[in-house]
Amino acid sequence: MLLIKGAEIVNPAGSYSGKGDILIKEGKIAAIGPELHLEGVPVLAAGGLLAFPGLIDVHVHLREPGQEAKETIASGTRAAARGGFTAVATMPNTSPPVDRAILVEGLRAKAEREGVVRVYPVACITKEQAGEEITEMADLAAAGAVAFSDDGRPVPSAAVMRRALEYAKMVGRPVLSHCEEPTLARGGVMHEGYWSTRLGLKGIPAAAEEIMVAREIMLARETGCPVHLCHLSTAGSVELLRWAKARGIPVTAEVTPHHLTLTAAAVAGYDTSTKVNPPLRGEEDLTALKQALAEGIIDIIATDHAPHTREEKEQEYDLAPFGLVGLETALALCWQELVGKGILTPAQLVEKMAVNPARLLGIEGGRLVEGAAADLVLFDPRRVETVTDESLVSKGKNTPFLGWTLTGWPVTTIVGGKLVMQERKLLV
């Protein structure tokens, strides 16, 4: 048993919010409310801290199987715990891709043994992510896949995507779409515009994303299958999403912390940690994304945590792989840049990082209620830390936020009633 005492509980989908206490017993929340008094129960003093439901990241690359030099379930879930996440959905673009039930089962078994947060596998839409033949979705769902995605690659054929949505609807799983028209994006390494011209780098136009966003919206309308749009990055995509939601089309969307805080100007130093897909866009895009997040048009903040080895990233910009690491910095960045600047309230931030992710994946979590698993994070809004290479527990150090000093950090993470991080130190 453990009694968390005196926290400010931020719990928009739960039974109680406000200053109070949380009693944990046998891995579950036994009571929540103001002024709980129990004798002989260990107390975790949380005065001055905020208590959130454990964060859930719907878009993470843990790199297993086959890419363990970049990240592992063990290292990636520790990074997640240090960032305040108690659950992650891991993308299937591994080696081999997660396109068979036996690979889903293997991921789940390894996560049980080596993970310190909950791991939910996402399986491929198409076999080998080749975009041609749909996977055995019923088998994958039965094995534990919570969603389907070919993330890292779009599904080029609208006919294949339509069939995939029809099958996914039958098995009751959402499809997470990487929205990129490949012939427009091919060879591009950053956003097409002023900075790509100035830096002499081939650009990826906003239309490459928006064309596929429009296609997925139309297919979701036709099939009725929920479609989730990964890592939106443009103002045009926001307007398409706004149109779809006004008509009740079953579409949701996510945005990453880096697309909310950086623009294409960050590429000026040729730091390959700024090479991401979709690319960092213009100031008007960043503004539109923030506004859509505040309005509830964009539902979820997800990291797209994509670790790479130092050797891979220490190449010239054109050759380096896309991606940055984000699990450990996401909450701090969002608190400082969104809550601190009045774009979101603390409750809205919890909705975007815990409540809505749980709903999308159809999993438990996102709320603190009696009888629920004791997955929660304690957050110190006054704690100041600087992001350094040494402070990151992820194998990947590829982040453009090295050297940033941020105010507001998760200090304690509890998964199933077990303390996995306390006072910023991992206990597992």
Phi, psi and omega in degrees: 000151178210136177247114174273121193243126167083020179278159168269107188274120178252107197212065189298336180254008186256193187270341184210135171229153181120180181293131182180195187234157178228123177260126179250131179217127178052043174082359182235164175280116182270331179199150177213133181161185181280139169052059173281133181237121177220140179270141172075014180256131177303138183246134171253107182289124185234024177301132181085356180254156173260140175252120177248153162303148179306135180290151180232123180256118184274002187211088183226143174251105178269352168072357175260140004274158164095347182232043188293344175292334180276315183193159173228168174302319181297310183287320182293321179287333173291320174299320179298313180300321181290338177268001179093008179270135176252355177205145177222148171257123187260132185285154190267006183277067181250191180233097005280164176296152182276082183240008178226151184301323183296329179286324175297314180298320179295319177298316181296318180295318181292323178295324176297322182281319194243344183278151177248355169233172181286137181239125180244114181288139168255133182257163182292150170284315182239154181297130181058019183053032183275351176079015187241310185244127183290143178289169176280083190296322180297318178295318181294319178296318179296330179281348176121006177291130183268347182194174178234140179199146167255034188311142189099334176221142171281164168268106189295324187274124176294327179294317178295317180296321178299313179296321180299318180294322178297317179290318180299322178298320181296326181265002173072039179233143175284160174250129180257115189257130170274103190272100181204120176279111194294328182287333176281326185272343189305127177085351181282150182233351178203178180295136178282121182169206184305311187289325177295322178294315182295322184271352179072033180247144181290133185263158172249115184288154176302328181299334179299324176280315190293326177299317181285327174300315179298318179299314183295325177297315180296320180289325176295321178296319183288319186267336185077005179277134176298129177241131178250125182268116183284150170030063175298147185221355186235155176296324178296320177297322178299317181293322176296318179295319178300316178300314182296316183292326178296339181255008176073019178286136186284073182235135172236171183206158177235160172223151182264156174302325182288329176284348177265350187234342184233151173240179180301340178299335180294343180282350188306329179271005181059029174287117185291349173292344176271359179273103183227161180230114004291159185285163171296132188256204183271171181299322180293328177291314179301317179297318180295322179295317179296317180296317180295325177295314181296324182280347184087008176290317171267130191270327196223144166257124179228152189275331193051043179305113186227083182285146174225161177288158179301321182297321180295319183279339180272056175234174176295156191305318182298330187264338184293148178287158175286147169130151173219164177268143186217352185299321188277341184251350190301309184294318179296317178298313183293324178296312183291314189271338182250305179289314182298334181255012172078015180279319176235151168275164175305320180295321178294322178298318177296322177300317184286333187249358180218305186294303183293323174301319178297319179296316181302312185276350181068038183242164174290151177128176178086000180207149178254106180219155178300134180093345179278158175302140182278075175252111182204166179227140172258132190236133179255105184290349181255353183290133181245128177218153174254134179285123178230161176304317184289334183282343183275128178268345173300148174297327179280135176245013186278082177224136176282359183265007173302131181091350178285135174259121186241146179250122182108107184221148170291137182245336180220133176236131181237127180237118181058035180082356182261129175289116177252340171217137176217134183051042177070004180253129177291137180255002183229000000 
